[in-house]
Amino acid sequence: MALAQNKAIEDQFLSFINTEQLFGQTDCILLAISGGLDSVVMAELFRWAGFRYGIAHVNFQLRGTDSEEDQAFVKALAERHQVRFHTTQLAAKEEAEKLGISTQMAARQLRYAWFEDIAKEFGYNGIATAHHQDDVLETILLNLVRGTGLTGLRGIPIRQGNIIRPLWFSSRAEIEMHAQKTGLVWREDGSNSSDKYHRNRLRHQVVPVLKELNPSLLQTLQTTVTRLQSADNLVDEEIRCSWEEIAENRSNSFSLSIQKLITYREWEFRLAEWLQPFGFQYIQTKPIAAAVRSSVFGQKFYSTTHQIMRDRQYLVIEKRHSSINESIVVNTFPDQEVLISAHHVLGFTVVDKPADFQLSVDQQIAYLDADLIQWPLTIRQWQNGESFRPLGMKGSQTIGNFLTNRKVTLAERRFVQVLLSDNQVVWLIGHRISDQFKITAKTRKILKIERRHTSELNAG
């Protein structure tokens, strides 16, 4: 939303919060403060307005003494403001290496998971980040390059669950001007000047050209984002209505009339949107659409959880049925290996924790705190939307995202199973155990579970 540019940033700040109804006067908000310009200004505006808030800071230990000094700076800021201070140290680099993702992505996942934990523990009504209009523009450009579609062009939302962006209305230049005018002190992150990162390259090389072409770029961006949000909402509504028109719910499946499907305008786009909740990727739509046009029937297409069959008159969507989808229940500690698929077994061992215990890096072996395990155990294929807390992470993550980050292909995902205790994921078998069941200093007995290929048994 566009705000009057001649108003003081304090007035714009209050007006924006009230207009967008970001939070109430009695709410207490957790501020994510890095110590940089944007977050320091956000904290000062909250203090000036008399809002209730606490301050949270994450030290990722990526910049040596600078990281420690950032943490000390934010702690001192919280003390001056006389508000509660929360801090933690998270190993983003190590997490990135484990998951096979960028350090920035790992840091983001760890940071937000920790914020959520703190907000829940201390009863905060929301989590505020200091994203502003320049961040929105850079995110839109990044998403445009990545090809994320219409939703990605909406940039950074003003509100996302309990995450709010109270500086969304402002530009980086306005924030810096306010900080200099009021004599604020902040910390500079040297990595912001490096073009090593894609966002920085856009910020330093592309955005200045765009602003030269249109000096009012950020002002017009607010209108553009609002229009894109409206367009996306209309598309979502149309997709939902057309799905309700065409989808026939038949027991455990959905049938889409091919004759009716091809009468819709942009039916391939609609099909891609309809299939997304069933685990199908946008790129899979092309061969499915080709099957629709073909007179050949019987072709099948698979996601991790569902299959589509091109029948004579219908596309039939149903849950996948295979032996790996069947749940295996282990009621008590087994005295022999348990067959969990056509090619794999699990072997179970319980031992006293040795004084010199060291965790194995072999992902085919799970070392668990035996006293935390509740029997019976269940083994089944992972389910779309299912979450767990991977070892080493503070917060939870969907299994789908975890497998994506580890670059597990769609074909391989079909065979990924989970081990559950009391309906909690204990082990994403062959990939990572849950942090909740790890070996700690308090562990007395270790439950060792090893996945082996059946060929190893035959060889023995």
C-alpha positions as a printed Julia matrix, in Angstrom:
460×3 Matrix{Float64}:
   0.0     0.0     0.0
   1.31    3.46   -0.88
   1.85    5.91    1.97
   2.44    9.66    1.8
   6.14   10.1     1.2
   6.4    13.41    3.01
   5.26   11.97    6.35
   7.87   11.25    9.02
   8.82    7.59    9.2
   7.39    7.39   12.74
   3.96    8.46   11.46
   4.17    6.1     8.5
   5.15    3.29   10.88
   2.08    3.77   13.08
  -0.23    4.31   10.13
   0.99    1.16    8.43
   0.57   -0.99   11.55
  -2.94    0.33   12.14
  -4.01    0.07    8.49
  -2.72   -3.47    8.1
  -3.83   -4.43   11.64
  -0.5    -6.13   12.26
  -1.0    -6.36   16.03
  -2.93   -4.82   18.91
  -1.79   -2.26   21.45
  -1.62   -4.86   24.22
   0.2    -7.51   22.15
   3.83   -8.34   22.86
   6.0    -8.81   19.75
   9.32  -10.64   19.38
  11.71   -8.49   17.32
  14.3   -10.31   15.19
  17.35   -8.06   15.6
  20.62   -8.72   13.78
  22.24   -5.47   14.87
  22.21   -4.08   11.33
  20.67   -0.81   10.19
  17.16   -2.05    9.39
  16.56   -4.06   12.55
  18.02   -1.37   14.84
  15.64    1.2    13.34
  12.73   -1.22   13.8
  13.62   -1.67   17.48
  13.86    2.09   17.99
  10.47    2.65   16.35
   8.89    0.04   18.65
  10.5     1.78   21.65
   9.35    5.22   20.45
   5.77    3.98   19.95
   5.62    2.42   23.42
   4.77   -1.05   22.15
   5.46   -4.19   24.19
   8.28   -6.27   22.74
  11.27   -8.49   23.33
  14.46   -8.81   21.3
  15.88  -12.0    19.76
  19.31  -12.41   18.16
  20.9   -15.41   16.43
  24.67  -15.82   16.35
  25.55  -18.08   13.39
  29.28  -17.99   14.22
  30.1   -17.26   10.57
  32.14  -14.05   10.96
  34.52  -14.81   13.8
  34.82  -12.02   16.38
  32.35   -9.9    14.38
  29.6   -12.41   15.18
  30.42  -12.23   18.89
  30.47   -8.43   18.76
  27.1    -8.4    16.98
  25.63  -10.51   19.77
  27.09   -8.23   22.46
  25.8    -5.17   20.6
  22.23   -6.48   20.43
  22.34   -7.55   24.07
  23.37   -4.01   25.04
  20.56   -2.64   22.86
  18.01   -4.78   24.69
  19.4    -3.62   28.03
  19.05    0.04   27.01
  15.49   -0.62   25.92
  14.88   -2.54   29.15
  13.23   -5.48   27.36
  13.72   -9.24   27.5
  16.67  -10.49   25.46
  16.85  -13.92   23.8
  19.92  -15.24   22.04
  21.32  -18.49   20.73
  24.22  -19.8    18.69
  23.33  -21.95   15.68
  25.74  -23.78   13.38
  24.38  -22.75    9.98
  27.45  -23.81    8.02
  27.45  -27.32    9.46
  23.71  -27.62    8.91
  24.09  -26.53    5.29
  26.74  -29.19    4.72
  24.52  -31.86    6.26
  21.51  -30.9     4.14
  23.39  -30.04    0.96
  21.93  -26.53    0.78
  23.35  -23.01    0.86
  24.49  -21.53    4.16
  21.97  -18.71    3.72
  19.08  -21.14    3.31
  20.2   -23.2     6.3
  20.54  -20.04    8.41
  17.06  -18.91    7.43
  15.5   -22.26    8.34
  17.31  -22.44   11.66
  16.57  -18.81   12.51
  12.83  -18.95   11.9
  12.46  -22.28   13.67
  14.18  -20.83   16.74
  12.04  -17.66   16.62
   8.92  -19.83   16.57
  10.16  -21.81   19.58
  10.88  -18.63   21.56
   7.55  -17.04   20.63
   5.69  -20.14   21.76
   7.68  -20.53   24.98
   7.35  -16.91   26.13
   3.9   -16.14   24.75
   4.77  -13.53   22.1
   1.86  -12.6    19.85
   3.97  -12.2    16.73
   7.49  -12.17   15.3
   8.63   -8.98   13.55
  11.36   -8.87   10.93
  12.79   -5.69    9.43
  12.16   -6.39    5.73
  11.43   -3.27    3.69
  10.58   -2.25    0.12
  14.09   -2.83   -1.26
  13.99   -6.36    0.17
  10.61   -6.91   -1.51
  11.99   -5.76   -4.87
  15.09   -7.94   -4.59
  12.99  -10.97   -3.66
  10.69  -10.45   -6.64
  13.69  -10.23   -8.97
  15.22  -13.39   -7.46
  11.94  -15.27   -7.85
  11.6   -14.01  -11.42
  15.03  -15.43  -12.21
  14.16  -18.73  -10.51
  10.83  -19.05  -12.32
   8.6   -19.43   -9.28
   5.43  -18.23  -11.02
   2.83  -15.65  -10.06
   2.95  -16.34   -6.32
   6.71  -15.72   -6.25
   6.2   -12.31   -7.85
   4.26  -11.2    -4.8
   7.62  -10.86   -3.04
   7.71  -10.78    0.74
   4.23  -10.68    2.28
   3.33   -8.13    4.93
   2.08  -10.95    7.11
   2.95  -14.64    6.92
   1.4   -16.68    9.71
   2.63  -15.01   12.89
   5.53  -13.31   11.05
   4.93   -9.59   10.46
   6.93   -6.96    8.54
   6.21   -3.55   10.1
   8.83   -1.78    7.91
   7.37   -3.16    4.66
   6.17    0.34    3.72
   9.63    1.97    3.82
  12.69    2.06    1.59
  16.28    1.35    2.63
  17.14    5.01    1.92
  14.37    6.29    4.21
  15.48    3.95    6.99
  19.1     5.1     6.7
  18.05    8.76    6.64
  16.05    8.27    9.85
  18.96    6.49   11.55
  21.4     9.26   10.67
  18.96   11.99   11.68
  18.39   10.42   15.1
  22.04    9.47   15.65
  21.49    5.73   15.83
  24.42    3.33   15.86
  24.31   -0.04   14.12
  26.58   -2.87   13.03
  27.76   -3.28    9.44
  27.94   -6.78    7.94
  30.87   -6.91    5.55
  29.23   -9.67    3.49
  26.59   -7.17    2.34
  29.18   -5.53    0.09
  30.22   -8.79   -1.59
  28.73   -9.75   -4.94
  29.34  -13.41   -4.11
  25.63  -13.76   -3.26
  22.88  -13.49   -5.87
  20.85  -11.02   -3.83
  23.84   -8.7    -3.45
  24.54   -8.82   -7.19
  20.96   -7.78   -7.87
  21.19   -5.08   -5.19
  24.43   -3.58   -6.49
  24.22   -4.17  -10.24
  20.57   -4.52  -11.32
  18.44   -2.47   -8.93
  20.4     0.79   -9.49
  19.71    0.51  -13.23
  16.0    -0.08  -12.59
  15.85    2.92  -10.26
  17.6     5.01  -12.88
  14.98    4.0   -15.43
  12.2     4.7   -12.92
  13.17    6.92   -9.95
   9.76    6.13   -8.4
  10.33    2.39   -8.68
   9.74    1.57   -5.01
   6.58    3.66   -4.86
   5.14    2.03   -7.97
   6.3    -1.37   -6.64
   3.87   -1.12   -3.73
   1.0    -0.72   -6.19
   2.35   -3.52   -8.4
   2.67   -5.94   -5.49
  -0.87   -5.14   -4.33
  -2.18   -5.8    -7.84
  -0.21   -9.04   -8.12
  -1.61  -10.17   -4.77
  -5.12   -9.45   -5.99
  -4.46  -11.26   -9.27
  -3.06  -14.26   -7.42
  -6.09  -14.34   -5.14
  -8.41  -14.26   -8.17
  -6.46  -17.06   -9.83
  -6.67  -19.13   -6.63
 -10.43  -18.59   -6.51
 -10.86  -19.57  -10.15
  -8.69  -22.65   -9.69
 -10.75  -23.7    -6.67
 -14.11  -23.16   -8.4
 -13.1   -25.03  -11.56
 -11.77  -27.93   -9.47
 -15.12  -28.19   -7.7
 -16.83  -28.24  -11.11
 -14.73  -31.0   -12.64
 -13.5   -33.23   -9.8
 -15.67  -36.26   -9.05
 -14.87  -37.74   -5.66
 -15.11  -41.5    -6.0
 -14.33  -43.19   -2.7
 -10.53  -42.95   -2.39
  -9.89  -41.24   -5.73
 -10.75  -38.21   -7.85
 -11.77  -38.44  -11.5
 -11.39  -35.54  -13.94
 -13.42  -35.73  -17.14
 -10.99  -35.36  -20.05
 -13.77  -34.11  -22.31
 -14.63  -31.37  -19.83
 -11.0   -30.62  -18.93
  -9.99  -29.58  -22.43
 -12.9   -27.1   -22.66
 -11.38  -24.91  -19.96
  -9.25  -21.96  -20.97
  -5.59  -22.54  -19.95
  -6.47  -26.06  -18.91
  -2.82  -27.13  -18.6
  -2.16  -24.36  -16.06
  -5.29  -25.34  -14.14
  -4.21  -28.97  -14.18
  -0.78  -28.08  -12.76
  -2.41  -26.12   -9.93
  -4.92  -28.87   -9.2
  -2.23  -31.53   -9.02
   0.14  -29.62   -6.74
  -1.59  -30.68   -3.47
  -1.17  -34.3    -4.61
   2.62  -33.88   -4.73
   3.05  -33.35   -8.48
   5.61  -30.8    -9.64
   4.82  -28.19  -12.29
   7.34  -29.76  -14.66
   5.35  -33.02  -14.6
   2.31  -31.35  -16.16
   3.7   -31.41  -19.7
   3.8   -35.22  -20.11
   0.45  -35.56  -18.32
  -1.07  -32.98  -20.72
   0.42  -34.92  -23.64
  -1.33  -38.05  -22.34
  -4.6   -36.1   -22.19
  -4.24  -35.16  -25.88
  -3.27  -38.71  -26.84
  -5.8   -41.37  -27.72
  -3.67  -43.91  -25.86
  -4.92  -44.74  -22.38
  -3.42  -46.59  -19.42
  -0.45  -44.28  -18.93
   0.48  -43.63  -15.28
   2.34  -40.78  -13.6
   3.6   -40.73  -10.03
   4.27  -38.32   -7.2
   5.59  -39.43   -3.83
   2.08  -40.02   -2.52
  -0.28  -40.31   -5.5
  -0.59  -41.65   -9.0
  -2.51  -40.4   -12.03
  -3.85  -42.8   -14.64
  -5.06  -41.72  -18.05
  -8.25  -43.76  -18.36
 -10.51  -43.8   -21.43
 -12.6   -40.82  -20.35
 -10.96  -39.65  -17.13
  -7.76  -38.72  -15.42
  -7.92  -40.74  -12.21
  -6.0   -39.44   -9.18
  -5.55  -41.85   -6.31
  -3.19  -42.65   -3.49
  -0.39  -44.93   -4.48
  -0.84  -48.55   -3.59
   2.3   -50.61   -3.16
   3.82  -52.82   -0.52
   5.96  -49.97    0.78
   2.81  -47.99    1.61
   1.63  -50.66    4.03
   2.33  -50.0     7.68
   4.51  -52.47    9.54
   3.9   -52.63   13.28
   6.63  -53.93   15.6
   4.83  -54.57   18.91
   7.81  -55.55   21.06
  11.56  -55.67   20.76
  12.15  -58.11   17.87
  14.44  -61.08   18.3
  15.19  -61.15   14.57
  15.49  -58.72   11.69
  12.28  -57.13   10.43
  11.54  -57.11    6.7
  10.4   -53.58    5.84
  10.39  -53.82    2.02
  11.28  -56.22   -0.75
  14.93  -55.24   -0.43
  15.56  -54.05    3.14
  15.43  -55.29    6.72
  15.93  -53.59   10.07
  18.07  -55.11   12.79
  17.57  -54.06   16.42
  20.14  -54.04   19.25
  20.09  -52.53   22.76
  23.37  -51.87   24.58
  24.54  -49.92   27.61
  25.96  -46.57   26.59
  29.77  -46.84   26.59
  31.82  -44.05   28.15
  33.62  -43.44   24.85
  30.5   -43.58   22.64
  30.88  -41.84   19.28
  28.05  -41.28   16.83
  28.44  -43.02   13.46
  28.13  -40.98   10.26
  26.52  -43.99    8.56
  22.96  -42.88    7.78
  21.89  -46.54    7.54
  22.29  -46.79   11.32
  20.16  -44.98   13.89
  21.47  -44.6    17.44
  18.58  -43.68   19.74
  17.98  -43.13   23.45
  16.27  -46.45   24.27
  14.38  -44.96   27.25
  12.65  -42.44   25.0
  11.26  -45.09   22.67
   7.69  -46.26   23.23
   6.55  -49.56   21.75
   4.97  -50.53   19.44
   6.93  -49.0    16.57
   5.42  -48.33   13.16
   7.26  -48.34    9.83
   5.59  -46.88    6.76
   6.14  -44.61    3.78
   6.47  -40.92    4.65
   3.41  -38.78    4.03
   3.09  -35.45    2.26
   3.07  -32.58    4.78
   4.56  -34.75    7.53
   7.18  -33.02    9.7
  10.0   -33.99   12.02
  12.9   -32.31   13.8
  16.11  -33.4    12.02
  19.1   -34.09   14.25
  20.92  -30.83   14.95
  17.97  -28.52   14.24
  15.99  -26.58   16.84
  12.75  -26.51   14.88
  10.78  -28.91   12.76
  10.89  -29.27    8.98
   8.6   -31.03    6.55
  10.02  -34.27    5.26
   9.33  -33.08    1.74
  11.52  -30.0     2.22
  14.21  -32.07    3.93
  14.36  -34.47    0.98
  14.36  -31.57   -1.47
  17.29  -29.97    0.33
  19.16  -33.26    0.19
  18.41  -33.49   -3.55
  16.52  -36.78   -3.22
  14.81  -37.38   -6.58
  11.08  -37.91   -6.98
  11.71  -41.51   -7.99
  13.82  -42.16   -4.88
  11.29  -40.51   -2.56
   8.76  -43.23   -3.4
  10.8   -45.63   -1.31
  11.61  -43.42    1.69
  10.14  -44.74    4.94
   9.75  -43.42    8.46
  10.02  -45.15   11.83
   7.46  -43.87   14.31
   7.09  -44.16   18.08
   3.84  -42.93   19.61
   3.02  -41.3    16.24
   6.25  -39.28   16.31
   8.86  -39.62   13.59
  11.94  -41.2    15.2
  13.95  -41.86   12.06
  13.63  -40.88    8.42
  15.12  -44.23    7.54
  18.43  -43.98    5.76
  18.56  -40.19    6.07
  18.33  -38.62    9.55
  17.05  -39.37   13.05
  14.84  -36.96   14.97
  16.65  -34.63   17.36
  14.16  -35.56   20.1
  15.48  -39.14   20.31
  19.22  -38.49   20.06
  21.91  -39.76   22.43
  22.67  -37.26   25.2
  24.73  -37.15   28.38
  21.67  -38.5    30.23
  21.29  -41.54   27.97
  21.77  -44.86   29.78
  20.88  -47.39   27.09
  21.24  -47.11   23.32
  18.82  -48.59   20.82
  20.76  -49.3    17.64
  18.69  -49.87   14.5
  20.48  -50.77   11.3
  18.98  -50.95    7.83
  20.52  -53.62    5.66
  19.91  -54.72    2.08
  18.57  -58.23    1.71
  21.47  -59.05   -0.6
  23.77  -58.71    2.43
  21.77  -61.4     4.19
  21.99  -63.74    1.25
  25.71  -63.1     0.95
  26.13  -64.08    4.58
